[in-house]
Amino acid sequence: MKSGLWRAVLAAISLAMSAQAASTNFHFVQLTDLHWGTEEHLARTRWAVDSIRRLPPELKPDFVVVTGDMMADNILDEPAAVEGLRLLRSLNVPVHYLPGNHDILRHDLLRTRAAYTNLFGPRYHRAEHAGVTLLFVDAEPPRKNDGGGGTEAIEWLSNTLTQAQSQSVIVFQHAPAVLDFYDGRLRKHWSPKTIAAWTNLLQRPNVQAVITGHFHRDELHWLGRVPLYVSGPLAGYWGRQGSYRIYEYRDGRLSYRTVYLE
């Protein structure tokens, strides 16, 4: 095959691959801060599950992500989690979990970490959907400066981002790596050094977004060039109206709708 014709063939293949990537379109649901352990919060989960089931076909999620704090410092009380897990499994789509600060407890680290893994699965895992890499990260050790645990999280994120190569990536974690504003002032819940290291890790051209919870508020921030979406909770602490989000991924961009508990 002549070189000119070969280049034309390669160009056509490249255009076809670009068109396929650009047409990637799917929906997923984010739930966060469920805090199972009271009948009220379990009832809110039932409501969310019923609401997700009733979504129109155009918004049906391909998967669900729970960005931490499924529990309320009570993960060793296994029955508190059983009904919530049963409800989410009834959606009949993949459900991905990652730990929050009320799931794995610093004062009882070994037991609560083992209980988390037994109930919800690994603290770090990677999935792929429609050619998009999804990373689910236990970001609590670096946030709390838990020595080796923080190093482990940073190394896992770095290595897994490298493995993704040029695939688009969405990162899910519990607590956002930004200052927390409440009671009229900004508060540090990550060290400035760790925020800088975490943000630097995410400055790869294929990282599309970071999706979090923890603040019990709806917020949007930027980590360098990467948008950081913070979702409000399903739980009712501080009088919050429960909610969940429906995200749409289209052409490498994320948008979302918020559905509020009625």
QUIDA-V598896 format. One record per backbone hydrogen bond with DSSP energy under -1.0 kcal/mol. CO is the residue of the C=O (numbers start at 1). NH is the residue of the N-H. If there is no record, write none. Layout:
co & nh
CO & NH
CO & NH
This chain:
co & nh
2 & 6
3 & 7
4 & 8
5 & 9
6 & 10
7 & 11
8 & 12
9 & 13
10 & 14
11 & 15
12 & 16
13 & 17
14 & 18
15 & 19
16 & 20
17 & 21
18 & 22
19 & 23
21 & 24
24 & 251
26 & 249
27 & 62
28 & 247
29 & 65
30 & 245
31 & 67
32 & 234
33 & 235
38 & 42
39 & 43
40 & 44
41 & 45
42 & 46
43 & 47
44 & 48
45 & 49
46 & 50
47 & 51
48 & 52
49 & 53
50 & 54
52 & 55
56 & 59
63 & 29
64 & 96
65 & 31
66 & 68
66 & 98
68 & 33
69 & 35
70 & 36
74 & 77
76 & 78
77 & 80
78 & 81
78 & 82
81 & 85
82 & 86
83 & 87
84 & 88
85 & 89
86 & 90
88 & 91
89 & 92
94 & 64
96 & 66
100 & 103
100 & 104
102 & 73
105 & 108
108 & 112
109 & 113
110 & 114
111 & 115
112 & 116
113 & 117
114 & 118
115 & 119
116 & 120
125 & 136
127 & 134
129 & 132
132 & 129
133 & 170
134 & 127
135 & 172
136 & 125
137 & 139
139 & 143
140 & 144
141 & 146
145 & 147
146 & 149
147 & 151
148 & 152
149 & 153
150 & 154
151 & 155
152 & 156
153 & 157
154 & 158
155 & 159
156 & 160
157 & 161
158 & 162
159 & 163
160 & 164
162 & 165
164 & 167
168 & 133
169 & 208
170 & 135
171 & 211
172 & 137
174 & 213
176 & 178
180 & 187
182 & 185
185 & 182
187 & 180
191 & 195
192 & 196
193 & 197
194 & 198
195 & 199
196 & 200
197 & 201
198 & 202
200 & 203
202 & 204
204 & 207
206 & 169
209 & 171
210 & 229
211 & 173
212 & 231
213 & 215
219 & 230
221 & 228
223 & 226
226 & 223
227 & 210
228 & 221
229 & 212
230 & 219
233 & 243
236 & 239
237 & 240
242 & 261
244 & 259
245 & 30
246 & 257
247 & 28
248 & 255
249 & 26
250 & 253
253 & 250
255 & 248
257 & 246
259 & 244
